[in-house]
Amino acid sequence: MNKILLTICILIFGIHYTQTYYSQDFNTPGLNGWTSTDLDGDDEEWENTDASGLNSAFGAGSLVSFSFTNATGPLTPDNLITSPLINLSTVTATSVTLLYDMMTHPNYPADKYSVYITTSNSPTDIINSTPVYTEIPTGGFKNKIINLTPYIGQQIYISFRHYDCSDEFYLIIDNIQVKTIADKDVALTKVDLGRYGITNNDYSIKATVKNNGNETLNNITLNWNDGTNDHVSTIALTTPLQSGQEATITHPISVNYPSVVEKTINTIVTLVNGAPDSTPLDNTLPKPFNTVSQNSPKKVVLEEGTGTWCGYCPRGAVAMHDMDTNYPNDFIGIAVHNNDPMQLDEYDSGADFAGFPALHVDRALFNQEVGSSEMANHVNTRKTLVTPAQIDASATLSGNALTITPSATFRTGFSNADFRFSVILVEDDVHGTTSGYNQKNYYSGGALGPMGGYENLPTTVPAAQMTYDHVGRIILGGYTGQAGSIPSILSDGQAASYTFNTTIPATYDTSKIKAVVLLLDATTGEIVNARSFTMNTLGTTEAQTNANYLTIYPNPTTDFIKVQANHNVDLTFYDMSGKLVLQRLNVSPDKNVSVQGLTKGTYLVSIKEKGFETKTKKLIIK
């Protein structure tokens, strides 16, 4: 008898704490039982689209309505979408909540929408009712919560209406749930911990938590475990976290290993306000973490979606030029053309930009805003990331026949990795004579402000006046990299290489082509590191690039170094954490460069000679 009573109590307790009455993530094709109504009759309606490139929480499908498309230009939507019937007539809980995710473009955010709760699915009845919520968003991804408690005992429809806006961009709705939420219910939504760290350095775990419960949160107990040890700490929230709100907290115990290791770090919410979470399944997130014996200089790859038909795309050309001027040693720019004579089908398809112009950053950030300041911010943020390998290459260019062998020297170990090489041939100063090389230019006349001189050019710039730089011409190894080009088991100090062969078309100017070597992590798709090599470093018989040419000596040293080079060079010194500690510009090969101001230890010296790619050498100061 006692067992029966206990079971009944558990069931009641569970229903009181959490129960879901409706859930839809739109990860299967179609509207999944929802009904779209084109109220303004412009043939533009809600659709199910993969928006995971904008935020991974969206999964394979999301409801999307547009107020601007590249095909149509500005739109003035009045689009309604209505759920299937949701039965709340049998709900015994005291509260019900609607939860959903939404997003608008960060720079064009004001896609107004309203939420309606009705007992009729007639579009006329819906729009004549009073919305339960109306928002003009400020941009970006948001989690939303709406109280549906007044509708307990009824059968309802939920509708989203995108309207009363124009020429913004998109409204995305996804992950819709109708549920009774618990008092103590926290979701661990994100963990920030760099993928790689240098040995004997501290790295903080930052955890983003969302309060999905009714109770205000004052403290959270957080643990991180590396498979061997727990690191538990109760963290008081500076500002109490109300229902539906998110906060990012930092674990006070840093991740630090004295040697090269490969770990999985599990971050776990163990207690909420000192008590167990009622739904612990969303309380743990794993992160892979490797330490490296030394850092390798990183270049940030900016892939820009562009096209001669795109009137806003001159902004990308100007931004890339600014990056060439201000960050020549920190970034690699590639223009991925769409629907014009410079389109490389494999590249355009693989990049799959959501609009134009748009920017992928190291294939870790997608569809970012295009502009000089935005590109600079991305490069400054990511150029300091710790990387697992140094990139080099050797090659021969005999006529137009290219053989190139990229190599990567790894500074950490992997038991089952999937790294791959890919090589992109990128051409500058591309010309054309056909109309397809005419550049559409919305900046003509200056109404949109200065744009690198495009404000003084016509609305369609003739091909004769246009040159195109950073044009992605050939992919070796495919967009996702050559499978099997790097072993899956790797150790600290191990070098891996792979040879590619191609014939460069005679219409391309090999003197204006760079070979961009990408080291890809096929598990995530991210570009881990990259280097570019100019064709004028590739002779018909000389097999090496400047990989073995630029060097410094004596090494080790105590007070000065010299550089072996044909021309003046720029020298940049980094300590083993990647911090810049010394810089000497325009150094002649016969000049002594003093290093007496540096403490004893090991440094990385970046050597840049005009006309050649940057070379990095290790320097030991005794």
C-alpha positions in Angstrom: 0.0 0.0 0.0 2.8 2.4 0.9 4.5 1.7 -2.5 1.2 2.6 -4.3 0.9 5.9 -2.4 4.5 6.7 -3.1 4.0 6.1 -6.8 1.0 8.4 -6.9 2.9 11.1 -5.1 5.7 10.9 -7.6 3.3 11.2 -10.5 1.6 14.3 -9.0 4.9 15.8 -8.1 6.2 15.3 -11.6 3.1 16.9 -13.2 3.4 19.8 -10.8 7.0 20.4 -11.8 7.1 20.0 -15.6 4.8 18.8 -18.3 4.8 19.6 -22.0 1.5 20.0 -23.9 2.9 21.0 -27.3 6.4 21.1 -28.8 7.6 21.8 -32.4 11.2 22.3 -33.6 10.4 22.3 -37.4 13.4 20.1 -38.1 11.3 18.1 -40.6 10.4 19.6 -44.0 7.2 21.6 -44.4 5.2 23.7 -41.9 4.6 20.7 -39.6 0.8 21.3 -39.2 1.0 25.1 -39.1 -1.0 27.2 -41.5 0.5 30.2 -43.3 -1.7 33.0 -44.5 -0.5 35.7 -47.0 -2.6 38.6 -45.6 -1.1 41.2 -48.1 -1.3 38.9 -51.2 2.3 39.5 -52.3 3.0 35.8 -52.6 5.7 36.0 -49.9 4.8 33.8 -46.9 6.2 32.0 -43.9 8.5 29.1 -44.9 10.5 26.4 -43.2 14.2 27.2 -43.8 17.5 26.0 -42.3 18.8 28.9 -40.2 21.3 26.9 -38.2 24.1 28.9 -39.7 22.8 32.0 -37.9 22.4 30.1 -34.6 22.9 26.4 -33.9 19.9 26.3 -31.6 17.6 26.6 -34.7 18.5 23.1 -35.9 17.6 21.9 -39.4 14.5 24.0 -39.8 12.8 27.2 -38.6 9.9 29.4 -39.5 11.1 32.4 -41.4 9.4 35.5 -42.8 11.3 38.2 -44.8 11.0 41.9 -45.1 13.9 42.0 -47.6 15.3 39.4 -50.1 18.0 39.7 -52.6 15.6 38.6 -55.3 12.8 41.1 -54.6 14.5 43.9 -52.6 12.4 45.5 -49.9 9.2 43.9 -48.8 6.3 45.1 -46.6 5.1 41.8 -45.1 1.8 41.0 -43.5 2.3 37.3 -42.9 0.4 35.2 -40.4 1.1 31.6 -39.3 -1.1 29.6 -37.0 -0.5 26.5 -35.0 -2.5 23.3 -35.0 -5.1 23.1 -32.2 -3.5 22.8 -28.8 -5.5 21.2 -26.1 -5.2 22.8 -22.6 -8.7 21.6 -21.5 -7.3 18.8 -19.4 -4.5 20.7 -17.7 -4.5 20.3 -13.9 -1.4 22.4 -13.2 -1.7 26.0 -11.9 0.3 27.6 -14.7 1.1 27.1 -18.4 3.8 28.9 -20.4 4.6 29.5 -24.1 8.3 29.4 -24.8 9.9 30.0 -28.2 13.2 31.2 -29.8 13.3 34.2 -32.2 15.9 36.1 -34.1 16.1 39.2 -36.3 19.2 40.5 -38.1 21.6 42.3 -35.7 22.0 45.3 -38.1 18.4 45.3 -39.6 16.4 44.2 -36.5 13.1 46.0 -36.6 10.9 43.2 -38.0 7.8 43.8 -35.9 5.6 40.9 -34.9 2.8 40.0 -32.6 1.6 36.8 -30.9 -2.1 35.9 -30.8 -3.8 33.3 -28.6 -7.3 32.4 -29.9 -9.9 29.7 -29.9 -10.5 30.2 -33.6 -8.1 29.6 -36.4 -9.9 32.0 -38.8 -7.3 34.6 -40.0 -10.0 37.3 -39.7 -10.8 36.4 -36.1 -7.1 36.2 -35.2 -6.1 39.6 -36.5 -9.2 41.2 -35.0 -8.3 39.9 -31.6 -5.9 41.6 -29.2 -2.3 40.3 -29.3 -0.9 38.9 -26.1 2.5 40.2 -27.1 3.9 42.6 -29.6 7.6 43.4 -30.2 9.8 45.5 -32.4 13.0 43.5 -31.9 16.5 45.0 -31.3 18.3 42.3 -33.1 20.0 39.0 -32.4 18.9 35.7 -31.0 16.4 35.7 -28.0 14.5 33.2 -25.9 10.9 34.3 -25.2 8.4 33.4 -22.5 4.7 34.2 -22.5 2.2 33.3 -19.7 -0.7 31.2 -21.0 -2.2 30.5 -17.6 -5.4 32.4 -18.4 -6.1 29.8 -21.2 -6.0 26.7 -19.0 -9.2 24.7 -19.7 -9.4 25.8 -23.3 -8.4 24.6 -26.7 -6.3 27.2 -28.4 -4.4 28.3 -31.5 -1.1 30.2 -31.4 -0.4 32.6 -34.2 2.6 34.8 -35.1 2.1 37.8 -37.3 5.0 39.5 -39.1 3.8 43.0 -40.2 4.0 46.8 -40.0 7.7 46.9 -41.1 9.7 47.1 -44.4 13.2 46.7 -45.7 14.6 45.1 -42.6 15.6 41.5 -43.2 14.1 38.4 -41.5 12.1 37.2 -38.6 12.9 33.6 -37.4 10.6 31.7 -35.0 11.6 28.2 -33.7 11.5 25.7 -30.8 8.0 26.4 -29.8 6.8 24.8 -26.5 3.7 25.0 -24.4 4.4 23.6 -21.0 4.1 23.8 -17.2 7.5 24.8 -15.9 9.1 23.8 -12.6 10.1 26.0 -9.8 13.8 25.0 -10.1 14.7 24.5 -13.7 18.0 25.7 -15.1 19.3 25.0 -18.6 23.0 25.2 -19.3 22.8 26.8 -22.8 26.5 27.5 -23.6 30.0 27.0 -22.3 32.9 29.2 -23.4 36.3 27.5 -23.1 38.9 27.9 -25.8 39.5 24.8 -27.9 43.2 24.9 -27.2 45.3 26.2 -24.4 49.1 26.5 -23.7 50.6 24.4 -21.0 50.9 26.0 -17.5 48.4 28.7 -18.4 45.0 29.4 -16.7 41.8 29.2 -18.8 38.4 30.2 -17.3 35.2 28.3 -18.0 32.3 30.7 -18.6 28.8 29.1 -18.4 25.7 30.7 -19.8 22.6 29.5 -17.8 18.9 30.2 -18.5 16.3 30.2 -15.8 13.5 28.1 -17.2 11.7 27.8 -13.8 9.3 29.9 -11.8 11.7 30.5 -8.9 14.1 33.5 -8.9 17.7 32.2 -8.9 20.2 33.6 -6.4 23.0 31.0 -6.7 24.1 28.1 -8.8 26.5 25.2 -8.0 28.7 24.5 -10.9 31.1 21.7 -11.4 33.7 20.9 -14.1 35.0 17.4 -14.5 37.8 16.3 -16.9 37.1 12.6 -16.5 39.2 12.3 -13.3 38.6 15.2 -11.0 35.6 17.3 -9.9 35.9 21.1 -9.4 32.7 22.2 -7.6 31.9 25.8 -6.6 28.7 27.5 -5.5 28.5 30.9 -7.4 26.3 33.7 -6.1 24.6 35.7 -8.8 25.3 39.4 -8.8 21.8 40.1 -10.0 19.1 37.5 -9.2 17.9 35.7 -12.3 14.2 35.9 -13.0 12.2 33.4 -15.0 13.2 33.4 -18.7 16.4 35.4 -18.1 20.0 34.3 -19.0 23.3 35.0 -17.2 26.9 34.1 -17.8 28.9 33.0 -14.8 32.6 32.2 -14.5 33.8 29.2 -12.6 36.5 30.3 -10.1 38.7 27.3 -10.6 40.7 27.6 -13.9 41.6 24.9 -16.3 45.4 24.4 -16.2 47.6 21.5 -17.2 51.4 21.4 -16.9 51.8 19.0 -19.9 50.3 18.2 -23.2 46.9 16.6 -22.7 43.7 15.7 -24.6 40.6 16.1 -22.4 36.8 16.3 -22.5 35.7 19.0 -20.0 32.1 18.4 -18.8 30.5 21.5 -17.2 27.6 20.6 -15.0 24.9 22.5 -13.0 24.6 20.4 -9.9 22.3 22.6 -7.6 19.9 25.4 -8.1 19.5 27.7 -5.0 21.1 24.8 -3.0 18.6 22.2 -4.2 18.5 19.7 -7.2 17.2 20.8 -10.6 13.9 19.2 -11.4 15.0 18.6 -15.1 18.7 17.8 -15.0 18.9 16.5 -18.6 19.9 19.9 -19.9 22.4 20.7 -17.1 25.6 19.3 -18.7 27.7 20.4 -21.7 31.0 18.8 -22.9 33.8 20.7 -24.4 37.0 19.2 -26.0 40.2 20.8 -24.7 43.8 20.2 -25.7 46.9 21.9 -24.3 49.7 22.7 -26.8 53.5 22.7 -26.0 53.8 26.0 -27.9 51.5 28.4 -29.7 51.7 28.9 -33.5 50.9 32.2 -35.1 47.3 32.3 -36.5 45.9 34.0 -39.5 42.1 34.7 -39.6 40.4 33.7 -42.8 37.6 36.0 -44.0 35.4 34.5 -46.7 33.2 37.2 -48.2 30.1 36.3 -50.3 29.9 38.8 -53.2 28.7 39.3 -56.8 28.9 41.9 -59.5 25.1 42.0 -59.5 25.0 43.0 -55.8 24.8 46.8 -55.3 25.9 46.6 -51.7 28.9 44.4 -52.4 31.4 47.2 -53.1 31.4 47.5 -49.3 33.1 44.2 -49.1 35.8 45.1 -51.7 36.5 48.3 -49.7 36.7 46.4 -46.4 39.1 43.8 -47.9 41.3 46.6 -49.2 41.4 48.2 -45.7 42.3 44.8 -44.2 45.2 44.4 -46.7 46.5 47.8 -45.6 46.0 47.5 -41.8 46.2 43.7 -41.1 48.4 42.2 -43.8 50.0 39.7 -41.4 46.9 38.7 -39.5 44.2 37.9 -42.1 43.6 36.1 -45.3 40.8 37.4 -47.5 38.9 35.4 -50.1 36.0 36.7 -52.2 33.5 33.9 -53.0 31.6 35.1 -56.0 28.0 34.3 -56.8 26.1 34.4 -60.0 28.7 36.2 -62.0 31.6 35.2 -64.4 34.0 34.6 -61.4 31.7 32.1 -59.6 33.4 28.9 -58.6 30.4 26.6 -58.2 32.0 24.3 -55.6 33.0 27.3 -53.4 29.7 29.2 -53.8 27.7 26.0 -53.0 29.9 25.1 -50.0 29.8 28.5 -48.5 26.0 28.8 -48.9 25.8 32.4 -47.9 22.4 33.5 -46.6 22.6 36.9 -48.4 25.1 39.2 -50.1 27.4 40.6 -49.1 28.0 38.3 -46.1 31.0 37.1 -44.2 32.2 33.8 -42.8 35.0 34.1 -40.3 37.2 31.0 -40.0 34.0 29.0 -40.8 33.3 29.4 -37.1 31.1 32.5 -37.4 28.7 32.6 -40.4 26.8 35.3 -42.3 28.4 38.1 -40.4 28.0 41.8 -41.3 30.5 43.1 -43.9 32.4 46.2 -43.3 35.9 47.5 -42.4 35.2 47.8 -38.6 33.4 44.4 -38.5 36.3 42.6 -40.2 38.9 44.3 -38.0 37.0 43.3 -34.9 36.8 39.7 -36.0 40.6 39.6 -36.8 41.6 41.3 -33.5 39.4 38.9 -31.6 40.5 35.7 -33.3 44.2 36.3 -34.2 45.2 35.6 -30.6 43.5 32.2 -30.4 45.7 29.3 -29.5 46.2 27.0 -32.4 47.4 23.3 -32.5 49.7 23.5 -35.5 52.1 25.5 -37.6 51.4 25.7 -41.3 54.1 25.5 -44.1 54.2 24.5 -47.7 56.4 23.5 -50.6 55.6 23.6 -54.2 56.7 23.6 -57.8 55.2 25.6 -60.6 56.2 24.4 -64.1 54.4 26.5 -66.6 50.8 26.3 -65.4 51.2 22.9 -63.7 51.2 23.3 -59.9 52.3 20.7 -57.4 51.8 22.0 -53.8 52.5 20.1 -50.6 51.0 21.8 -47.5 52.4 20.6 -44.1 51.3 21.0 -40.5 53.5 20.6 -37.5 51.3 19.7 -34.5 52.0 20.9 -31.0 49.6 18.6 -29.2 48.3 15.1 -29.3 45.0 13.6 -30.7 43.7 10.0 -30.3 41.1 10.3 -33.0 41.1 13.6 -34.9 39.8 14.5 -38.3 41.9 17.3 -39.6 42.1 17.9 -43.4 44.1 20.1 -45.8 42.4 22.2 -48.4 44.2 24.7 -50.8 42.4 27.7 -52.3 44.0 29.5 -55.2 43.1 33.1 -55.0 43.7 35.7 -57.7 44.0 39.5 -57.5 43.6 42.1 -60.2 41.0 40.1 -62.2 39.5 41.9 -65.2 36.8 41.1 -67.7 35.3 42.7 -70.7 31.8 41.2 -70.8 28.8 42.8 -69.0 29.0 40.2 -66.3 32.0 42.1 -65.0 30.0 45.3 -64.6 29.6 46.1 -60.9 26.3 47.2 -59.5 26.9 50.1 -57.1 24.2 51.4 -54.7 26.8 53.8 -53.2 26.8 56.0 -56.3 26.1 59.6 -55.6 27.1 59.4 -51.9 23.6 59.1 -50.5 24.7 56.1 -48.4 27.9 57.9 -47.3 31.5 57.5 -48.5 32.6 54.0 -49.7 36.2 54.0 -50.8 35.5 56.1 -53.9 32.5 54.1 -55.1 30.4 57.1 -54.2 32.1 58.9 -57.2 31.3 56.0 -59.6 28.1 55.3 -61.6 25.3 53.1 -60.4 26.7 50.4 -62.8 30.5 50.6 -62.9 31.6 49.4 -66.4 33.8 46.4 -66.6 36.6 48.5 -68.0 36.8 50.4 -64.7 36.7 47.4 -62.5 39.4 45.1 -61.0 38.5 42.3 -58.6 40.9 41.1 -55.8 40.9 38.1 -53.5 38.9 36.0 -56.1 38.6 32.3 -55.1 39.5 30.5 -58.3 40.3 26.8 -57.6 39.7 24.5 -54.6 42.1 21.6 -54.0 40.8 19.0 -51.6 37.2 20.3 -51.7 35.4 22.8 -49.6 35.4 20.5 -46.6 39.0 19.4 -47.1 40.7 16.3 -48.4 39.7 13.2 -46.3 42.6 11.2 -45.1 45.2 14.0 -45.8 46.2 14.1 -42.1 46.5 11.0 -39.8 43.8 10.6 -37.1 46.4 9.9 -34.4 48.8 12.7 -33.8 51.5 13.5 -31.3 53.3 16.7 -30.1 55.9 17.6 -32.7 54.5 15.4 -35.5 54.5 16.8 -39.0 51.8 15.8 -41.5 51.8 16.7 -45.2 49.8 15.9 -48.4 50.4 16.7 -52.1 47.9 18.3 -54.5 48.3 18.7 -58.2 46.4 21.0 -60.6 46.7 22.9 -63.8 46.0 26.6 -63.6 43.9 27.8 -66.5 45.9 29.9 -69.0 43.4 32.7 -68.6 44.5 33.1 -65.0 47.6 35.3 -64.2 49.9 33.1 -62.0 51.8 36.2 -61.0 48.7 37.5 -59.2 47.7 34.2 -57.6 48.2 33.1 -54.0 47.9 29.5 -52.7 45.9 29.6 -49.4 46.5 26.5 -47.3 43.7 25.7 -44.9 43.9 23.4 -41.9 40.3 22.3 -41.3 38.8 20.5 -38.4 36.3 18.3 -40.2 34.4 17.5 -37.0 33.3 21.1 -36.7 34.1 22.5 -40.2 36.2 25.2 -38.6 39.4 26.6 -40.2 41.9 26.0 -37.4 44.8 27.8 -39.0 45.9 29.0 -42.5 48.7 30.5 -44.5 49.0 32.0 -47.9 51.9 31.6 -50.4 52.5 33.9 -53.4 53.2 32.4 -56.7 56.4 34.5 -57.2 57.9 32.3 -54.4 57.4 29.2 -56.5 60.0 28.6 -59.2 60.1 26.1 -62.0 62.8 24.1 -60.3 62.9 25.4 -56.7 60.7 23.1 -54.6 60.5 25.3 -51.4 58.6 28.4 -50.7 60.4 30.8 -48.4 59.7 28.3 -45.7 63.5 27.6 -45.4 64.7 30.9 -46.7 64.0 33.6 -44.1 65.7 32.8 -40.9 67.4 34.4 -37.8 70.8 33.8 -36.3 72.6 33.2 -34.0 70.1 30.9 -32.3 70.3 30.5 -29.3 71.5 34.0 -28.6 72.2 36.3 -25.6 72.1 39.8 -26.9 71.4 40.2 -30.6 70.2 38.5 -33.8 70.5 39.0 -37.5 68.2 37.9 -40.3 69.0 36.0 -43.4 67.1 37.7 -46.3 67.6 39.6 -49.5 65.6 42.7 -48.5 64.6 44.6 -45.4 62.2 42.8 -43.1 59.7 43.5 -40.3 60.3 41.4 -37.1 57.6 40.8 -34.5 58.5 38.9 -31.3 55.9 36.9 -29.3 56.3 35.1 -26.0 55.0 31.5 -25.8 51.5 32.7 -24.7 51.2 34.6 -27.9 51.7 38.1 -26.4 53.6 40.6 -28.6 56.7 41.7 -26.7 58.9 43.4 -29.3 58.7 44.7 -32.8 61.3 46.0 -35.2 60.3 47.4 -38.6 62.3 47.7 -41.9 65.3 45.9 -40.5 68.2 45.4 -43.0 69.9 42.0 -43.2 73.2 43.3 -42.1 71.9 45.0 -38.9 72.2 43.6 -35.4 68.8 43.6 -33.6 69.2 43.8 -29.9 67.1 41.4 -27.7 68.7 42.4 -24.4 65.4 43.8 -23.2 63.8 40.3 -23.3 64.0 37.9 -20.4 65.6 34.5 -20.9 63.3 32.0 -22.5 61.7 30.9 -25.8 60.0 33.2 -28.3 58.3 33.1 -31.7 59.7 35.6 -34.2 57.5 36.5 -37.2 59.7 37.6 -40.2 58.0 39.5 -43.0 59.9 40.3 -46.2 58.1 42.3 -48.9 57.0 40.0 -51.7 57.1 36.9 -49.5 54.8 35.3 -47.0 55.4 35.7 -43.3 57.8 33.1 -41.8 57.8 32.3 -38.1 60.9 31.0 -36.3 61.5 29.9 -32.7 64.2 31.9 -30.9 65.9 30.9 -27.7 67.4 33.7 -25.5 69.9 32.4 -22.9 
